[in-house]
Amino acid sequence: MLLFHIIAGSFVLLFGIGALIFSKGEKLHRYSGNLFYFSLLLMAGSGAYFADDPTIAISSVYFASTAWVIVLMPEKKI
């Protein structure tokens, strides 16, 4: 399970950099952002499994999910 956490964290870093490199609205930007979000959920889930106190993992899921909901909102609702 630790190896899974390390691999998921590596994907989070890779896809996060991809989302930053590509211009907003491009297909690759959206694809990298989606993969970043789901990799973060997997990493946080495995981190919560290992942790004695899973507060940071739960906070990561909360912040990522909040950002995800904001991104999915229509532009005029923000």
C-alpha positions as CSV (number, residue, x, y, z in Angstrom):
1,M,0.0,0.0,0.0
2,L,2.9,2.3,0.6
3,L,4.1,1.8,-2.9
4,F,0.6,2.7,-4.2
5,H,0.8,5.9,-2.1
6,I,4.2,6.8,-3.6
7,I,3.0,6.1,-7.2
8,A,-0.2,8.1,-6.7
9,G,1.8,11.0,-5.3
10,S,4.2,10.9,-8.3
11,F,1.2,11.1,-10.6
12,V,-0.2,14.0,-8.6
13,L,3.0,15.9,-9.2
14,L,3.2,14.9,-12.8
15,F,-0.4,15.8,-13.7
16,G,-0.2,19.0,-11.6
17,I,2.8,20.2,-13.6
18,G,0.9,19.3,-16.8
19,A,-2.1,21.3,-15.7
20,L,0.2,24.3,-15.0
21,I,2.1,24.0,-18.3
22,F,-0.9,23.9,-20.7
23,S,-3.0,26.9,-21.3
24,K,-6.3,27.2,-19.6
25,G,-9.1,25.7,-21.7
26,E,-6.9,23.5,-23.8
27,K,-7.9,19.8,-24.0
28,L,-4.6,18.7,-22.4
29,H,-5.0,21.2,-19.5
30,R,-8.5,19.8,-18.7
31,Y,-7.2,16.2,-19.1
32,S,-4.2,16.9,-16.8
33,G,-6.5,18.6,-14.3
34,N,-8.9,15.7,-14.2
35,L,-6.1,13.2,-13.7
36,F,-4.6,15.4,-11.1
37,Y,-7.8,15.4,-9.1
38,F,-8.4,11.7,-9.3
39,S,-4.8,10.9,-8.5
40,L,-5.0,13.2,-5.5
41,L,-8.1,11.4,-4.2
42,L,-6.3,8.1,-4.5
43,M,-3.2,9.5,-2.8
44,A,-5.2,11.0,0.1
45,G,-7.2,7.8,0.5
46,S,-4.1,5.8,0.9
47,G,-2.6,8.4,3.2
48,A,-5.7,8.3,5.4
49,Y,-5.3,4.6,5.6
50,F,-1.7,4.8,6.8
51,A,-2.0,7.8,9.1
52,D,-2.6,7.7,12.8
53,D,-4.3,11.0,12.4
54,P,-5.8,11.3,8.9
55,T,-6.6,15.1,9.3
56,I,-4.2,16.2,6.4
57,A,-5.6,13.6,4.0
58,I,-9.2,14.5,4.8
59,S,-8.3,18.2,4.4
60,S,-6.7,17.5,1.0
61,V,-9.8,15.7,-0.2
62,Y,-12.0,18.6,1.0
63,F,-9.9,21.3,-0.6
64,A,-9.6,19.4,-3.9
65,S,-13.3,18.6,-4.0
66,T,-14.2,22.2,-3.3
67,A,-11.9,23.4,-6.1
68,W,-13.5,20.7,-8.4
69,V,-17.0,21.9,-7.7
70,I,-16.0,25.5,-8.4
71,V,-14.4,24.6,-11.7
72,L,-17.5,22.7,-12.8
73,M,-19.8,25.7,-12.0
74,P,-21.0,27.9,-14.9
75,E,-18.9,31.0,-15.2
76,K,-21.8,33.4,-14.3
77,K,-22.6,31.7,-11.0
78,I,-19.3,32.6,-9.4
